[in-house]
Amino acid sequence: MDQQDKHPEPPRPQTPPPRRRGRLIALLVLIAIAAIVLLRWHPWNKALSGAPGAAGAPGAGAAHMRRGGPGGPGGMANLAQPVSVATATTGDMPIVITALGTVTPLATVTVRTQIAGTLQDVYFQEGQMVKKGDVLAQVDPRPYEISLRNAQGQLVRDEALLATARLDLKRYQTLLAQDSIASQQVDTQASLVRQYEGTVKSDQANVDTYKLDLIYARITAPVSGRVGLRQVDPGNYVTSADTNGIVVLTELQPISVIFTTSEDDLPAIMKQYRAGGTKLPVDAYDRSNTTLLEHGYLQTIDNQIDTTTGTVRLRANFGNPDLGLFPNQFVNARLLVDTLHNAVIVPTSAVLNGSQGQFVYVVKPDNTVTVRLVKPGPVDGERTSIASGLAAGERVVTDGSDRLREGAKITIPAEHPQHGAGAAGAASGASPAAASGAHHGGRHRRPAQGATQ
């Protein structure tokens, strides 16, 4: 007991009761909520905005921007928008039908030999332009020359027999007139003469056949055009049954383009086609529809409509003097059907599509725009004719219309280049100040200070 009195136990730390701890946590939550409410409410900004000298307060600049000041969205909407304009003019508008077509040669010939034999020589170069009748290759003619001489010898022999038979027939006829021989012998001799005459004709046909074979031994171009790649080399044995032949010859001058158009366009085309006089002109453009390749004319129209696609095929012929059109090339064919005279024409970019139809922005004298519904007519690339809704001389917006609306103000930089440059410089000089004023709460907005004075 004495030792326990000498070493007393250390005091234990006192902990607050659970009830006091809960009160402390609730107090901290209330303080946090009050701080959040004060930060969201800004009662001091309202007090400053109600004061007479609150024009330069930070909240005033923000409120000014929210109300649609020059720096806010409403102010941007009231600014004049820079646009490009064009004046509607009158002129001739061609009615053109554009369709995708294929360059098709008027003649494509696979040159084959018509006799069997060894190919001796080839007289053309690959890709060479040849004319009709030019010699392209030579087949060994010696077997056919021998056959020709044999046929000619047989012909001479049979002709001699025929001459002898005819002389005997004359003698027999003389003896029959003298009643020296029987008539049966004369008839037999006459039949023999006719047999020899048939043999001579057969021999003559054999001779002509071998002569024709000698002509076929010289292979000539059936049409004028360009030869392709050689399919067989000299020294090979060729026959008329060869699938690839010797070479493929394609006619290039003239050449045609076959294209299709909708059956809805057929009445207008047939009206001009039957009218006669001049042929309908057709222009061939490249695949990008930008480069003109060749001028031509409509040659013919197919005799039926394809029921699966509702289209009809047309063929246009082209002289192709510069060889700008190549077989099987894809081109854009433009068929000129008719021409509208004194039509109102605007750039194609001026015509826009809306919920109520197609429209344009018409520029009024006070440099504001109005929406005008129009009815477009034929289109020719970058030009569009207006059937109704627009008069010649009126100005329309061609670029920058994405920010316009009814009654919007516009400015045309092309008409006021110096004013536009000054405005751009003023805007660039004012933009840092505006940004600084917005950042510092609008304390440096001089127009607001002038207003308070």
Secondary structure as a PSIPRED ss2 file (coil, helix, strand):
# PSIPRED VFORMAT (PSIPRED V4.0)

   1 M C   1.000  0.000  0.000
   2 D H   0.000  1.000  0.000
   3 Q H   0.000  1.000  0.000
   4 Q H   0.000  1.000  0.000
   5 D H   0.000  1.000  0.000
   6 K H   0.000  1.000  0.000
   7 H C   1.000  0.000  0.000
   8 P C   1.000  0.000  0.000
   9 E C   1.000  0.000  0.000
  10 P C   1.000  0.000  0.000
  11 P C   1.000  0.000  0.000
  12 R C   1.000  0.000  0.000
  13 P C   1.000  0.000  0.000
  14 Q C   1.000  0.000  0.000
  15 T C   1.000  0.000  0.000
  16 P C   1.000  0.000  0.000
  17 P C   1.000  0.000  0.000
  18 P H   0.000  1.000  0.000
  19 R H   0.000  1.000  0.000
  20 R H   0.000  1.000  0.000
  21 R H   0.000  1.000  0.000
  22 G H   0.000  1.000  0.000
  23 R H   0.000  1.000  0.000
  24 L H   0.000  1.000  0.000
  25 I H   0.000  1.000  0.000
  26 A H   0.000  1.000  0.000
  27 L H   0.000  1.000  0.000
  28 L H   0.000  1.000  0.000
  29 V H   0.000  1.000  0.000
  30 L H   0.000  1.000  0.000
  31 I H   0.000  1.000  0.000
  32 A H   0.000  1.000  0.000
  33 I H   0.000  1.000  0.000
  34 A H   0.000  1.000  0.000
  35 A H   0.000  1.000  0.000
  36 I H   0.000  1.000  0.000
  37 V H   0.000  1.000  0.000
  38 L H   0.000  1.000  0.000
  39 L H   0.000  1.000  0.000
  40 R H   0.000  1.000  0.000
  41 W H   0.000  1.000  0.000
  42 H C   1.000  0.000  0.000
  43 P H   0.000  1.000  0.000
  44 W H   0.000  1.000  0.000
  45 N H   0.000  1.000  0.000
  46 K H   0.000  1.000  0.000
  47 A H   0.000  1.000  0.000
  48 L H   0.000  1.000  0.000
  49 S H   0.000  1.000  0.000
  50 G H   0.000  1.000  0.000
  51 A C   1.000  0.000  0.000
  52 P C   1.000  0.000  0.000
  53 G C   1.000  0.000  0.000
  54 A H   0.000  1.000  0.000
  55 A H   0.000  1.000  0.000
  56 G H   0.000  1.000  0.000
  57 A C   1.000  0.000  0.000
  58 P H   0.000  1.000  0.000
  59 G H   0.000  1.000  0.000
  60 A H   0.000  1.000  0.000
  61 G H   0.000  1.000  0.000
  62 A H   0.000  1.000  0.000
  63 A H   0.000  1.000  0.000
  64 H H   0.000  1.000  0.000
  65 M H   0.000  1.000  0.000
  66 R H   0.000  1.000  0.000
  67 R C   1.000  0.000  0.000
  68 G C   1.000  0.000  0.000
  69 G C   1.000  0.000  0.000
  70 P C   1.000  0.000  0.000
  71 G C   1.000  0.000  0.000
  72 G C   1.000  0.000  0.000
  73 P H   0.000  1.000  0.000
  74 G H   0.000  1.000  0.000
  75 G H   0.000  1.000  0.000
  76 M H   0.000  1.000  0.000
  77 A H   0.000  1.000  0.000
  78 N H   0.000  1.000  0.000
  79 L C   1.000  0.000  0.000
  80 A C   1.000  0.000  0.000
  81 Q E   0.000  0.000  1.000
  82 P E   0.000  0.000  1.000
  83 V C   1.000  0.000  0.000
  84 S E   0.000  0.000  1.000
  85 V E   0.000  0.000  1.000
  86 A E   0.000  0.000  1.000
  87 T E   0.000  0.000  1.000
  88 A C   1.000  0.000  0.000
  89 T E   0.000  0.000  1.000
  90 T E   0.000  0.000  1.000
  91 G E   0.000  0.000  1.000
  92 D E   0.000  0.000  1.000
  93 M E   0.000  0.000  1.000
  94 P E   0.000  0.000  1.000
  95 I E   0.000  0.000  1.000
  96 V E   0.000  0.000  1.000
  97 I E   0.000  0.000  1.000
  98 T E   0.000  0.000  1.000
  99 A E   0.000  0.000  1.000
 100 L E   0.000  0.000  1.000
 101 G E   0.000  0.000  1.000
 102 T E   0.000  0.000  1.000
 103 V E   0.000  0.000  1.000
 104 T E   0.000  0.000  1.000
 105 P E   0.000  0.000  1.000
 106 L C   1.000  0.000  0.000
 107 A C   1.000  0.000  0.000
 108 T E   0.000  0.000  1.000
 109 V E   0.000  0.000  1.000
 110 T E   0.000  0.000  1.000
 111 V E   0.000  0.000  1.000
 112 R C   1.000  0.000  0.000
 113 T C   1.000  0.000  0.000
 114 Q C   1.000  0.000  0.000
 115 I C   1.000  0.000  0.000
 116 A C   1.000  0.000  0.000
 117 G E   0.000  0.000  1.000
 118 T E   0.000  0.000  1.000
 119 L E   0.000  0.000  1.000
 120 Q E   0.000  0.000  1.000
 121 D E   0.000  0.000  1.000
 122 V E   0.000  0.000  1.000
 123 Y C   1.000  0.000  0.000
 124 F C   1.000  0.000  0.000
 125 Q C   1.000  0.000  0.000
 126 E C   1.000  0.000  0.000
 127 G C   1.000  0.000  0.000
 128 Q C   1.000  0.000  0.000
 129 M E   0.000  0.000  1.000
 130 V E   0.000  0.000  1.000
 131 K C   1.000  0.000  0.000
 132 K C   1.000  0.000  0.000
 133 G C   1.000  0.000  0.000
 134 D C   1.000  0.000  0.000
 135 V E   0.000  0.000  1.000
 136 L E   0.000  0.000  1.000
 137 A E   0.000  0.000  1.000
 138 Q E   0.000  0.000  1.000
 139 V E   0.000  0.000  1.000
 140 D C   1.000  0.000  0.000
 141 P C   1.000  0.000  0.000
 142 R H   0.000  1.000  0.000
 143 P H   0.000  1.000  0.000
 144 Y H   0.000  1.000  0.000
 145 E H   0.000  1.000  0.000
 146 I H   0.000  1.000  0.000
 147 S H   0.000  1.000  0.000
 148 L H   0.000  1.000  0.000
 149 R H   0.000  1.000  0.000
 150 N H   0.000  1.000  0.000
 151 A H   0.000  1.000  0.000
 152 Q H   0.000  1.000  0.000
 153 G H   0.000  1.000  0.000
 154 Q H   0.000  1.000  0.000
 155 L H   0.000  1.000  0.000
 156 V H   0.000  1.000  0.000
 157 R H   0.000  1.000  0.000
 158 D H   0.000  1.000  0.000
 159 E H   0.000  1.000  0.000
 160 A H   0.000  1.000  0.000
 161 L H   0.000  1.000  0.000
 162 L H   0.000  1.000  0.000
 163 A H   0.000  1.000  0.000
 164 T H   0.000  1.000  0.000
 165 A H   0.000  1.000  0.000
 166 R H   0.000  1.000  0.000
 167 L H   0.000  1.000  0.000
 168 D H   0.000  1.000  0.000
 169 L H   0.000  1.000  0.000
 170 K H   0.000  1.000  0.000
 171 R H   0.000  1.000  0.000
 172 Y H   0.000  1.000  0.000
 173 Q H   0.000  1.000  0.000
 174 T H   0.000  1.000  0.000
 175 L H   0.000  1.000  0.000
 176 L H   0.000  1.000  0.000
 177 A H   0.000  1.000  0.000
 178 Q C   1.000  0.000  0.000
 179 D C   1.000  0.000  0.000
 180 S C   1.000  0.000  0.000
 181 I C   1.000  0.000  0.000
 182 A C   1.000  0.000  0.000
 183 S H   0.000  1.000  0.000
 184 Q H   0.000  1.000  0.000
 185 Q H   0.000  1.000  0.000
 186 V H   0.000  1.000  0.000
 187 D H   0.000  1.000  0.000
 188 T H   0.000  1.000  0.000
 189 Q H   0.000  1.000  0.000
 190 A H   0.000  1.000  0.000
 191 S H   0.000  1.000  0.000
 192 L H   0.000  1.000  0.000
 193 V H   0.000  1.000  0.000
 194 R H   0.000  1.000  0.000
 195 Q H   0.000  1.000  0.000
 196 Y H   0.000  1.000  0.000
 197 E H   0.000  1.000  0.000
 198 G H   0.000  1.000  0.000
 199 T H   0.000  1.000  0.000
 200 V H   0.000  1.000  0.000
 201 K H   0.000  1.000  0.000
 202 S H   0.000  1.000  0.000
 203 D H   0.000  1.000  0.000
 204 Q H   0.000  1.000  0.000
 205 A H   0.000  1.000  0.000
 206 N H   0.000  1.000  0.000
 207 V H   0.000  1.000  0.000
 208 D H   0.000  1.000  0.000
 209 T H   0.000  1.000  0.000
 210 Y H   0.000  1.000  0.000
 211 K H   0.000  1.000  0.000
 212 L H   0.000  1.000  0.000
 213 D H   0.000  1.000  0.000
 214 L H   0.000  1.000  0.000
 215 I H   0.000  1.000  0.000
 216 Y H   0.000  1.000  0.000
 217 A C   1.000  0.000  0.000
 218 R E   0.000  0.000  1.000
 219 I E   0.000  0.000  1.000
 220 T E   0.000  0.000  1.000
 221 A C   1.000  0.000  0.000
 222 P C   1.000  0.000  0.000
 223 V C   1.000  0.000  0.000
 224 S C   1.000  0.000  0.000
 225 G E   0.000  0.000  1.000
 226 R E   0.000  0.000  1.000
 227 V E   0.000  0.000  1.000
 228 G C   1.000  0.000  0.000
 229 L C   1.000  0.000  0.000
 230 R C   1.000  0.000  0.000
 231 Q C   1.000  0.000  0.000
 232 V C   1.000  0.000  0.000
 233 D C   1.000  0.000  0.000
 234 P C   1.000  0.000  0.000
 235 G C   1.000  0.000  0.000
 236 N C   1.000  0.000  0.000
 237 Y E   0.000  0.000  1.000
 238 V E   0.000  0.000  1.000
 239 T C   1.000  0.000  0.000
 240 S C   1.000  0.000  0.000
 241 A C   1.000  0.000  0.000
 242 D C   1.000  0.000  0.000
 243 T C   1.000  0.000  0.000
 244 N C   1.000  0.000  0.000
 245 G C   1.000  0.000  0.000
 246 I C   1.000  0.000  0.000
 247 V E   0.000  0.000  1.000
 248 V E   0.000  0.000  1.000
 249 L E   0.000  0.000  1.000
 250 T E   0.000  0.000  1.000
 251 E C   1.000  0.000  0.000
 252 L C   1.000  0.000  0.000
 253 Q C   1.000  0.000  0.000
 254 P C   1.000  0.000  0.000
 255 I E   0.000  0.000  1.000
 256 S E   0.000  0.000  1.000
 257 V E   0.000  0.000  1.000
 258 I E   0.000  0.000  1.000
 259 F E   0.000  0.000  1.000
 260 T E   0.000  0.000  1.000
 261 T E   0.000  0.000  1.000
 262 S E   0.000  0.000  1.000
 263 E H   0.000  1.000  0.000
 264 D H   0.000  1.000  0.000
 265 D H   0.000  1.000  0.000
 266 L H   0.000  1.000  0.000
 267 P H   0.000  1.000  0.000
 268 A H   0.000  1.000  0.000
 269 I H   0.000  1.000  0.000
 270 M H   0.000  1.000  0.000
 271 K H   0.000  1.000  0.000
 272 Q H   0.000  1.000  0.000
 273 Y H   0.000  1.000  0.000
 274 R H   0.000  1.000  0.000
 275 A H   0.000  1.000  0.000
 276 G C   1.000  0.000  0.000
 277 G C   1.000  0.000  0.000
 278 T C   1.000  0.000  0.000
 279 K C   1.000  0.000  0.000
 280 L C   1.000  0.000  0.000
 281 P E   0.000  0.000  1.000
 282 V E   0.000  0.000  1.000
 283 D E   0.000  0.000  1.000
 284 A E   0.000  0.000  1.000
 285 Y E   0.000  0.000  1.000
 286 D C   1.000  0.000  0.000
 287 R C   1.000  0.000  0.000
 288 S C   1.000  0.000  0.000
 289 N C   1.000  0.000  0.000
 290 T C   1.000  0.000  0.000
 291 T C   1.000  0.000  0.000
 292 L E   0.000  0.000  1.000
 293 L E   0.000  0.000  1.000
 294 E E   0.000  0.000  1.000
 295 H E   0.000  0.000  1.000
 296 G E   0.000  0.000  1.000
 297 Y E   0.000  0.000  1.000
 298 L E   0.000  0.000  1.000
 299 Q E   0.000  0.000  1.000
 300 T E   0.000  0.000  1.000
 301 I E   0.000  0.000  1.000
 302 D C   1.000  0.000  0.000
 303 N C   1.000  0.000  0.000
 304 Q C   1.000  0.000  0.000
 305 I C   1.000  0.000  0.000
 306 D E   0.000  0.000  1.000
 307 T C   1.000  0.000  0.000
 308 T C   1.000  0.000  0.000
 309 T C   1.000  0.000  0.000
 310 G C   1.000  0.000  0.000
 311 T E   0.000  0.000  1.000
 312 V E   0.000  0.000  1.000
 313 R E   0.000  0.000  1.000
 314 L E   0.000  0.000  1.000
 315 R E   0.000  0.000  1.000
 316 A E   0.000  0.000  1.000
 317 N E   0.000  0.000  1.000
 318 F E   0.000  0.000  1.000
 319 G C   1.000  0.000  0.000
 320 N C   1.000  0.000  0.000
 321 P C   1.000  0.000  0.000
 322 D C   1.000  0.000  0.000
 323 L C   1.000  0.000  0.000
 324 G C   1.000  0.000  0.000
 325 L C   1.000  0.000  0.000
 326 F C   1.000  0.000  0.000
 327 P C   1.000  0.000  0.000
 328 N C   1.000  0.000  0.000
 329 Q C   1.000  0.000  0.000
 330 F E   0.000  0.000  1.000
 331 V E   0.000  0.000  1.000
 332 N E   0.000  0.000  1.000
 333 A E   0.000  0.000  1.000
 334 R E   0.000  0.000  1.000
 335 L E   0.000  0.000  1.000
 336 L E   0.000  0.000  1.000
 337 V E   0.000  0.000  1.000
 338 D E   0.000  0.000  1.000
 339 T E   0.000  0.000  1.000
 340 L E   0.000  0.000  1.000
 341 H E   0.000  0.000  1.000
 342 N E   0.000  0.000  1.000
 343 A E   0.000  0.000  1.000
 344 V E   0.000  0.000  1.000
 345 I E   0.000  0.000  1.000
 346 V E   0.000  0.000  1.000
 347 P E   0.000  0.000  1.000
 348 T H   0.000  1.000  0.000
 349 S H   0.000  1.000  0.000
 350 A H   0.000  1.000  0.000
 351 V C   1.000  0.000  0.000
 352 L E   0.000  0.000  1.000
 353 N E   0.000  0.000  1.000
 354 G E   0.000  0.000  1.000
 355 S C   1.000  0.000  0.000
 356 Q C   1.000  0.000  0.000
 357 G E   0.000  0.000  1.000
 358 Q E   0.000  0.000  1.000
 359 F E   0.000  0.000  1.000
 360 V E   0.000  0.000  1.000
 361 Y E   0.000  0.000  1.000
 362 V E   0.000  0.000  1.000
 363 V E   0.000  0.000  1.000
 364 K C   1.000  0.000  0.000
 365 P C   1.000  0.000  0.000
 366 D C   1.000  0.000  0.000
 367 N C   1.000  0.000  0.000
 368 T E   0.000  0.000  1.000
 369 V E   0.000  0.000  1.000
 370 T E   0.000  0.000  1.000
 371 V E   0.000  0.000  1.000
 372 R E   0.000  0.000  1.000
 373 L E   0.000  0.000  1.000
 374 V C   1.000  0.000  0.000
 375 K E   0.000  0.000  1.000
 376 P E   0.000  0.000  1.000
 377 G E   0.000  0.000  1.000
 378 P E   0.000  0.000  1.000
 379 V E   0.000  0.000  1.000
 380 D E   0.000  0.000  1.000
 381 G C   1.000  0.000  0.000
 382 E C   1.000  0.000  0.000
 383 R E   0.000  0.000  1.000
 384 T E   0.000  0.000  1.000
 385 S E   0.000  0.000  1.000
 386 I E   0.000  0.000  1.000
 387 A E   0.000  0.000  1.000
 388 S E   0.000  0.000  1.000
 389 G C   1.000  0.000  0.000
 390 L C   1.000  0.000  0.000
 391 A C   1.000  0.000  0.000
 392 A C   1.000  0.000  0.000
 393 G C   1.000  0.000  0.000
 394 E C   1.000  0.000  0.000
 395 R E   0.000  0.000  1.000
 396 V E   0.000  0.000  1.000
 397 V E   0.000  0.000  1.000
 398 T E   0.000  0.000  1.000
 399 D E   0.000  0.000  1.000
 400 G C   1.000  0.000  0.000
 401 S H   0.000  1.000  0.000
 402 D H   0.000  1.000  0.000
 403 R H   0.000  1.000  0.000
 404 L C   1.000  0.000  0.000
 405 R C   1.000  0.000  0.000
 406 E C   1.000  0.000  0.000
 407 G C   1.000  0.000  0.000
 408 A C   1.000  0.000  0.000
 409 K E   0.000  0.000  1.000
 410 I E   0.000  0.000  1.000
 411 T E   0.000  0.000  1.000
 412 I C   1.000  0.000  0.000
 413 P C   1.000  0.000  0.000
 414 A C   1.000  0.000  0.000
 415 E C   1.000  0.000  0.000
 416 H C   1.000  0.000  0.000
 417 P H   0.000  1.000  0.000
 418 Q H   0.000  1.000  0.000
 419 H H   0.000  1.000  0.000
 420 G H   0.000  1.000  0.000
 421 A H   0.000  1.000  0.000
 422 G H   0.000  1.000  0.000
 423 A H   0.000  1.000  0.000
 424 A H   0.000  1.000  0.000
 425 G H   0.000  1.000  0.000
 426 A H   0.000  1.000  0.000
 427 A H   0.000  1.000  0.000
 428 S H   0.000  1.000  0.000
 429 G H   0.000  1.000  0.000
 430 A H   0.000  1.000  0.000
 431 S H   0.000  1.000  0.000
 432 P H   0.000  1.000  0.000
 433 A H   0.000  1.000  0.000
 434 A H   0.000  1.000  0.000
 435 A H   0.000  1.000  0.000
 436 S H   0.000  1.000  0.000
 437 G H   0.000  1.000  0.000
 438 A H   0.000  1.000  0.000
 439 H H   0.000  1.000  0.000
 440 H C   1.000  0.000  0.000
 441 G C   1.000  0.000  0.000
 442 G C   1.000  0.000  0.000
 443 R C   1.000  0.000  0.000
 444 H C   1.000  0.000  0.000
 445 R C   1.000  0.000  0.000
 446 R H   0.000  1.000  0.000
 447 P H   0.000  1.000  0.000
 448 A H   0.000  1.000  0.000
 449 Q H   0.000  1.000  0.000
 450 G H   0.000  1.000  0.000
 451 A H   0.000  1.000  0.000
 452 T H   0.000  1.000  0.000
 453 Q C   1.000  0.000  0.000
